[in-house]
Amino acid sequence: MQEEIEQYIAVILQEWRPLRAALPQDVIAILRQIAETQSDNLAHRFYETLLKDPAISRHLSYELVEERLSSSLSKWVKAILTEDESQFENLAQLQYHVGGVHARIGIPVEFVQRGARQLKYGIFAYVAQHDIPYPLSLQVMHYAAMAIDIAIEMMSHAYAMSHYRATRNEEAYRMHVLMNNAWQEQGKQQSALSSWENSVIYNLVSGVSQTEQLLNISESNFGLWFRHKCVRQFGENPQIQQMRQLMAKIDATMAGIDLTTAIPVEKLQELLRVIHANCQKINTYMEMLFNDVSHMQDGKDALTNLLNKRYLPIILKHEVSLAMENRLPLSVAIIDVDFFKKVNDEWGHSVGDRALTHIANLLSDNIRASDYLFRYGGEEFLIVLVEAGQSETYTLLERIRRIVNNTPFETVSGKTITLTVSIGYTLHSGHPDYNLLLNKADTALYEAKRSGRNRIVQQ
């Protein structure tokens, strides 16, 4: 992949360098003047135009533009207009970085191209309003337009490469989840659905006056799994649509239930019939989804059987987008086994591998069905906690920390050792780039290890 990028850059620079080298000094001076005096205005024009389009609102916000993006674009405009040939290699790499970010956060390349037109319109307007001789103004406008087009082309190439790779991994991930431990997952979700139904039925028929509302199916463990994993794994199809409609029907039926007063027998029987019948239909559609599913190992960590890092960008991009669109909380935690090198050195790598499997099993048993667990690398694990705010995230992570600490690992001959973990986590702040979550969680983990280990730190 990197070799392809370097080859592409080399071709582009063969065009860009002579273009820049041929500029007279007075043209360079005008370009510098535009960069110094107009870059902020051009950046403002760029985003002002884009934000008028309702389709942009799911990717950008006025706050994000004002706080971060506008100043970054202003610097980008200055660099494109003023950097000379000696800086073109670095400038080209920057375009690939930006294009990759756009692909990560899901900003379509056509939006960027639309904004680039606004930059050129702004530069043309500036030249037209100032007393610049015609030959010079023509050269200024020509170079500015060409330089912007070249930069956007490199961004688009980076975007296309990232998008292709993500699409390929997306399909591989979908197939991996569908075809790996499918029957076990089906059983877990059938159990979760049945558990919710039994709980609701008990609350309805017990006759005990309750002050709290019944838990909607959409808010249950089954509902979380359906919203975050089921839809993602199977895609939009008739079964998914039917399940969504049935769940909405159940929740609408339950919305009018008042548990503080006695429910007439006829109404109670009808409620029970509707809930049970629709849960049976949901279960039938779920069985249809899982039919024809078999095993596939690609994308799994061979030692722990967890997801590996291949699918992490896909999951984070999806969950960040979901969190932003629906204003839902989201958090990411990185977990590191403390002093793991000592385990390998004293007991050997085979025992170390078993210790990692021990930790992986503890983590798997103590996260929610809707969360994602990865082998992040070495002795590190990563959890993506969906719809989990500050309190819920800390409670879950603290439970994990205590369980690991209180569950000794058996090495050989019945001997046990106590393992501990350091945990760093962060909450989604509203920024569309999921890399910020990873960086902040990693910083928090470093602080947890630096400050004594066997603890949790938030960044």
Protein Blocks (a to p, Z undefined) as FASTA:
>chain_A
ZZmmmmmmmmmmmmmmmmmmmpcfklmmmmmmmmmmmmmmmmmmmmmmmmmpmklmmmpc
fklmmmmmmmmmmmmmmmmmmocfklmmmmmmmmmmmmmmmmmnopafklmmmmmmmmmm
mmmmmmmmpccdfklmmmmmmmmmmmmmmmmmmmmmmmmmmmmmmmmmmmmmmmmmmmgo
klmmmmmmmmmmmmmmmmmmmmmmnopacfbdcddfklmmklmmmmmmmmmmnopafklm
mmmmmmmmmmmmmmmpcfkbccdfklmmmmmmmmmmmmmmmmmmmmmmmgoiacdfehpa
fklopacfklmmmmmmmmmmmmmmnopacdddddddehklmmmmmnojklmmmmmmmmmm
mmmmmccfkbccddfbhjbccdddehiafklmmmmmmmmmmmmmmmccdfeehiacdddd
dddddddehiablklmmmmmmmmmmmmmmnngjiaddZZ
